[in-house]
């Protein structure tokens, strides 16, 4: 193991311990478990009426809840990571050590991935394993893997955006305003703007699709629909275009690949900004 990798892992352990002290890991785990228990309970109530007890439905509902709730959770958990280190004097202390700034940044990123994505991996994997003993439901493992890939990519995209915001902001107040603005745009403004354009201007299905998946949350929703309806007929003309030109496999690749690309770009820009910024100001 190289000295650089050892330093990254050391910083990751340091940040992870800080996350444990601040209860972020416990908060993320409890939130995931709360969503899972809620949807299991709702699924059992529906089963008495609809005549099924499908864990596939529970996993898909859990993934949809993660898409709605966790972008805000991730932005709140990352918007202050770098700017707080600057204002608290941690960065000034780090400059006295024989390490690069990027080493601390990648350790920070690794710890946030463990805190925000780790509990989701454990819960979805646990559901898939438990289902094998409770109810042998065909295709459940594939649905769990697909849901995990989509939600992980979405969380990572907002993780990169949150770190970029934290690297650019000069104060905590500005960082939280930018984080809330990013969430509002992706959660509401993008959809309202797109619907307004569609009401006024008829657009080709391919334009509607690409305009929608620019928002990583919408891209994740399209990916989840491929699990429910591989023909994507529920999307109307856009779904027919997707089925004929991309297919469910490529649509799923877009739903995972585009958020991952956003997360990688945001992380890269945050690392570049950190290398060029004055950490003592």
MOWO-V263165 format. One record per pair of residues at least 24 apart in sequence whose C-alpha atoms are under 10 Angstrom apart, sorted by the first residue. I is the first residue (numbers start at 0). GAP is how many residues later the second one is. Records with the same first field share a line. If there is no record, write none. Layout:
I: GAP + GAP
This chain:
2: 96
3: 95 + 96 + 99
4: 98 + 101 + 102
5: 97 + 101
6: 91 + 92 + 93 + 96 + 97 + 99 + 100
7: 91 + 92 + 94 + 95 + 96 + 97 + 98 + 99 + 100 + 101 + 102 + 103
8: 94 + 95 + 97 + 98 + 99 + 101 + 102
9: 93 + 94 + 97
10: 92 + 93 + 94 + 95 + 96 + 97 + 98 + 99 + 100
11: 91 + 92 + 93 + 94 + 95 + 96 + 97 + 98 + 99 + 100 + 101 + 102
12: 94 + 95 + 97 + 98
13: 90 + 93 + 94 + 97
14: 66 + 89 + 92 + 93 + 94 + 95 + 96 + 97 + 100
15: 91 + 92 + 94 + 95 + 96 + 97 + 98 + 99
16: 94
17: 93
18: 58 + 92 + 93 + 96
19: 95
23: 53 + 88 + 91 + 92
24: 87 + 89 + 90 + 91 + 92 + 93 + 94
25: 89 + 93
26: 46 + 88 + 89
27: 42 + 45 + 46 + 87 + 88 + 89 + 90 + 91 + 92
28: 86 + 87 + 88 + 89 + 90 + 91 + 93 + 94
29: 89
30: 35 + 38 + 39 + 42 + 88 + 89
31: 30 + 31 + 33 + 34 + 38 + 84 + 87 + 88 + 91 + 92
32: 29 + 86 + 87 + 90
33: 28
34: 26 + 27 + 28 + 30 + 31 + 34
35: 25 + 26 + 27 + 29 + 87 + 88 + 91
36: 25
37: 24
38: 26
52: 82 + 84
53: 77 + 81 + 83 + 86
54: 72 + 73 + 76 + 79 + 80 + 81 + 82 + 85 + 88 + 89
55: 71 + 72 + 75 + 81 + 82 + 83 + 84 + 85 + 86 + 87 + 88 + 171 + 172
56: 83 + 86 + 171
57: 69
58: 65 + 68 + 69 + 81 + 84 + 85 + 88 + 89
59: 83 + 84 + 86 + 87 + 88 + 164 + 165 + 167 + 168
60: 86 + 163
61: 62 + 85 + 89
62: 57 + 61 + 81 + 83 + 84 + 85 + 87 + 88 + 89 + 157 + 158 + 161
63: 83 + 87 + 153 + 156 + 157 + 160
64: 86
65: 54 + 85 + 86 + 88 + 89
66: 83 + 84 + 85 + 87 + 88 + 120 + 149 + 150 + 151 + 153 + 154
67: 119 + 149 + 153
68: 118
69: 46 + 81 + 84 + 85 + 88
70: 83 + 84 + 85 + 86 + 87 + 88 + 91 + 108 + 111 + 112 + 115 + 116 + 145 + 146
71: 83 + 86 + 90 + 107 + 108 + 110 + 111 + 112 + 114 + 115
72: 43 + 82 + 85 + 86 + 110
73: 38 + 42 + 81 + 82 + 83 + 84 + 85 + 86 + 87 + 88 + 89 + 105 + 109
74: 80 + 83 + 84 + 85 + 86 + 87 + 88 + 90 + 91 + 100 + 101 + 103 + 104 + 105 + 107 + 108
75: 83 + 86 + 99 + 100 + 103 + 104 + 107
76: 35 + 38 + 39 + 82 + 85 + 86 + 102
77: 30 + 31 + 34 + 80 + 81 + 82 + 83 + 84 + 85 + 86 + 87 + 88 + 97 + 98 + 101
78: 80 + 81 + 82 + 83 + 84 + 85 + 86 + 87 + 88 + 89 + 90 + 93 + 94 + 95 + 96 + 97 + 98 + 99 + 100 + 101
79: 82 + 83 + 85 + 86 + 87 + 89 + 91 + 92 + 93 + 94 + 95 + 96 + 99
80: 24 + 27 + 28 + 31 + 81 + 82 + 84 + 85 + 86 + 91 + 94
81: 26 + 80 + 81 + 82 + 83 + 84 + 85 + 86 + 87 + 88 + 90 + 93 + 188 + 192 + 197
82: 80 + 82 + 83 + 84 + 85 + 86 + 87 + 88 + 89 + 90 + 91 + 92 + 196
83: 82 + 83 + 86 + 87 + 88 + 91
84: 81 + 194
85: 81 + 84 + 85 + 192 + 193 + 194 + 195
86: 83 + 84 + 85 + 192 + 193 + 194
87: 192
88: 190 + 191 + 192
89: 189 + 190
90: 187 + 188 + 189
91: 186 + 187 + 188 + 189
92: 186 + 187
93: 185
94: 184 + 185
99: 175
100: 170 + 171 + 173 + 174 + 175 + 178
101: 166 + 168 + 169 + 170 + 172 + 173
102: 168
103: 167
104: 58 + 162 + 165 + 166 + 169 + 170
105: 161 + 162 + 165
107: 55
108: 47 + 50 + 51 + 54 + 158
111: 44 + 47
112: 39 + 42 + 43 + 46
115: 36 + 39 + 40 + 43
116: 31 + 34 + 35 + 36 + 38 + 39
117: 34
119: 28 + 31 + 32
120: 24 + 27 + 28 + 30 + 31
122: 25
123: 24
138: 88
141: 85
142: 81 + 83 + 84 + 85
143: 83
145: 77 + 78 + 80 + 81 + 106 + 110
146: 73 + 76 + 77 + 80 + 109
147: 108
148: 71 + 74 + 103 + 104 + 106 + 107 + 108
149: 67 + 69 + 70 + 71 + 72 + 73 + 74 + 102 + 103 + 104 + 105 + 106 + 107 + 109 + 110
150: 66 + 69 + 70 + 72 + 73 + 104 + 105 + 108
151: 68 + 104 + 107 + 108
152: 63 + 67 + 102 + 103 + 104 + 105 + 106 + 107 + 108 + 109 + 110
153: 62 + 63 + 64 + 65 + 66 + 101 + 102 + 103 + 104 + 105 + 106 + 108 + 109
154: 61 + 62 + 104 + 105 + 108
155: 103 + 104 + 105 + 106 + 107 + 108 + 110 + 111
156: 59 + 60 + 99 + 101 + 102 + 103 + 104 + 105 + 106 + 107 + 108 + 109 + 110
157: 24 + 25 + 58 + 59 + 101 + 102 + 104 + 105 + 108 + 109
158: 103 + 104 + 105 + 107 + 108
159: 99 + 100 + 101 + 102 + 103 + 104 + 105 + 106 + 107 + 108 + 109 + 110
160: 101 + 102 + 103 + 104 + 105 + 106 + 108 + 109
161: 101 + 104 + 105 + 108
162: 100 + 103 + 104 + 105 + 106 + 107 + 108
163: 99 + 101 + 102 + 103 + 104 + 105 + 106 + 107 + 108 + 109 + 110
164: 101 + 104 + 105
165: 104 + 107 + 108
166: 100 + 102 + 103 + 104 + 105 + 106 + 107 + 108 + 110
167: 101 + 102 + 105 + 106 + 109
169: 111
184: 30
185: 28 + 29 + 30 + 31 + 32
186: 28 + 29 + 30 + 31
189: 24 + 25 + 28
190: 24 + 27
203: 33 + 34 + 37
204: 31 + 32 + 33 + 34 + 35 + 36 + 37
205: 31 + 32 + 33 + 35 + 36 + 39
206: 31
207: 29 + 30
208: 26 + 29 + 30 + 32 + 33
209: 44
212: 41 + 42 + 45 + 46
213: 44 + 45 + 48
214: 43 + 44 + 47
215: 38 + 39 + 40 + 41 + 42 + 43 + 44 + 45 + 46 + 47
216: 38 + 42
217: 37
218: 32 + 33 + 34 + 35 + 36 + 37 + 38 + 39 + 40
219: 31 + 32 + 34 + 35 + 36 + 37 + 38 + 39
220: 31 + 34
221: 26 + 29 + 30 + 32 + 33
222: 25 + 26 + 27 + 28 + 29 + 30 + 31 + 32 + 33
223: 27 + 28 + 31
224: 26 + 27
225: 25 + 26 + 29
226: 25
